[in-house]
Amino acid sequence: MPEPLTVVAIAVAVAGQEAKLRELQQRLVADTLNEPGCIRFELNQAIDDPRVLIFTETWASEADWRKHMQGAAIQRFQASGAGRLIADFTLFRAHRVAGGSPTIQP
């Protein structure tokens, strides 16, 4: 059985564009939540710097995440011009080591 994949993606909006980027990212969340293998897909905004928007995702497998990254929701997000609203982007892929919800333990 594949191990669940956790993804943390951090986008820093271009100054003054955080509201527009957040709007586009919220659409991406809505489009993604029902994709196969999506266990959790949420968007958070940093309290101390509203330009920082953080996706926290859990996928049933890396293969499911890779399908998502090639899928229709990501293609729509890219076509929206969201990339021009991002000043910096960092993505981390990880496997859980300890803790978490017992309903999604590997």
Secondary structure, DSSP 8 states (H G I E B T S, - for coil): ----EEEEEEEEE-TT-HHHHHHHHHHHHHHHTTSTTEEEEEEEE-SS-TTEEEEEEEES-HHHHHHHHHSHHHHHHHHTTGGGGEEEEEEEEE---S-S-GGG--
